[in-house]
Amino acid sequence: MINNKKFVVVLSLVVLFILSTVCSLVFGLKDLKKTNASRERHRFVVFVDTRGSSGEAINEDSLIQILKEIQNLIPQPEYIILPGDLVRGSSKIDKLESQLVLFKELFSSYFPIEMLLPTVGNHEVGSDPEDDQREKVFAEVFSEFKPDEELDGYNRTAYYVDLGNIRFIVLNSYHYGESNKITGRQFEWFKKVAEAPIDHKFVFLHSSPYPTGAHIGSSLDENLELRDRFWEVIDKNNVDIVFAGHEHNYSRRIIDSSFDYGDYHFERSINQIITGSAGAKLNDTYSDSKGVVVPPIPIYHYMVVDVQGKIVNATAFSIDGDVIDEFTLRR
């Protein structure tokens, strides 16, 4: 009888030891994952509108200078993202292709082409394209990047790439029949991929949702209902920053509840950044100041974004390396 009691006691102690060890391992792994997530650091660079003017396909001088500046960054970025108007463009398919190939050659002289996440703008496919032929050329030239998912039928111009705790969502604001709109199948796809439970989400498109000057009325604001339906998805799904181009300057504005329209109500304050010239002719037109933190600055520039854990640090540099804007977001 005594031996049986001793056995029960010993067995109970063994079971408790095993349970405590398992619990320690489980919670220890959870803590380790949290620690690793907080230490995880990523860097990416954004610039837009490298196209040339006065007949030049690309402003090669500004593009090369920016690429050289990026080469000096420590640490180096993992991706370089260009939301549209890489080249001047042409309605002639062979001419457009040669321009895009030239851009690719210039970029590849400084960075592996796989680092580039490209976006179409109106100068690649047209402001109101009649078909997807130029989209197909764009996809063929920039075939190296590997999206985690792309929207079927959009020729690799609407896609996302995941990097650790980050999702980069690239959209096509000039798909044929959908110029200056995110609508139809693209809107439904965007809504789905934006809902993913990922810490950080960044959205890239060429046509700005809320332009400040030169392209007011000729951006996503052409259709306010569709624009605000699009922004509602951004607002509800914890997107950190929306990057656009089209207007040839740098500006930053906060989109919040003061921009409510019709049935759409926004809960969060989200940065829209127009990082709109790394080569195209500069423009300082400014007629909509609502929510603007940094008014349009007509200067060639690029933006460096660092993500570590729950913190996002963003710094915009002029082509000469001067800081023109910087801010921090904390989850």
Secondary structure, DSSP 8 states (H G I E B T S, - for coil): -HHHHHHHHHHHHHHHHHHHHHHHHHHHHHHHHHHHHHH-EEEEEE----B-STT-SB-HHHHHHHHHHHHT-SS--SEEEEES--S---SSHHHHHHHHHHHHHHHHTTS-GGGEEEE--HHHH-SS-SSSHHHHHHHHHT-----SEE-TTSTTSSEEEEETTEEEEE--TT-TT-TT---HHHHHHHHHHHTS--SEEEEE-SS-SS--BTTTTSSGGGSHHHHHHHHHHHHHTT--EEEE-SSSSEEEEEE-GGG-BTTB---S-EEEEEE--SSS-----B---TTEEEEEE-S-EEEEEEEETTEEEEEEEETTS-EEEEEEEE-
